């Protein structure tokens, strides 16, 4: 898998064309004439909602199927959107996002709450979980995720609902990003936000049915971690005596964000891998990086009309500024400026960053287990000439 595309952190909202890509199959490479048959255009998209097979079959008052032409259409979602639109900002991050990759992008997602779609089914009985999957043209690319029914139906006040998204940054969701319709799970890593959605199955099965859990031994029930990241495309060579500004972003995970810290020390040209028990960690001199105290001035850059639409959850309806900053499950830029007495002498250095959450835990704690998302402390080798 390639690294993030250059410029993916230039704006607060990542342009659709710079979004990272981790995918199974690439249906957007199909010939244009094949997209309608695959249901990958707004006009031909269909969503089936079905009960599972025995012994896990629940009772649904209504189903939506392709074979009897009752499957939901894009127009159905648009009608629901007119009545109950959902809009919010969320960072899409891969669970396998190692520090040197940058599989992380930030966007404004618009769509309809999955709970509102499921309400159309009427009375439900014996439903524990919801399995959902997207288009694939090769069995190797089949991918499934799942959520408990309660996660979908119950949204505590101030929290964000699971949605079926069909707009990104104010425009129709591109097929490269999962269009016409994809799932977006606000607190979760990207593998929960299935692309090219076309099938939902309700089940009384109590077990998660995620492809990641089956194939990669990952934890399918894991919220995004709070962590700091470097821009993997940032320059690594600087001139002696000139001010240095090092930048990156911090993902605001389920445990919130208190601050970002950095550590600079002389290092070998190739960088040094520090194991968790290395004595250097206990001797590290962490300093606080600068976090933006409010959104950047250009935080709505790239949106139609250069402004957020009405009704974005988490934003003040009049000022269109966040009610809380940084926004949960979004990202916030940080920077470290070195000049004057903080300037570095010519040589090679290791620059590390970490996030500290609202519980006081410093990355990678309290969940260092990579099965629930990689939170290793990133390191960049800097050269001052």
Helices and strands as residue ranges (DSSP letters): G 16-18, G 27-29, H 32-35, E 46-51, E 59-60, E 72-73, H 74-83, E 86-93, E 104-113, H 114-119, E 124-125, E 129-134, G 139-141, E 144-148, H 149-153, E 163-168, E 171-172, G 175-177, E 182-184, G 190-192, E 197-203, H 211-215, E 227-230, E 237-238, E 244-251, E 259-266, H 279-283, E 287-288, E 290-291, G 304-306, E 331-338, G 340-342, E 347-356, G 370-372, E 379-384
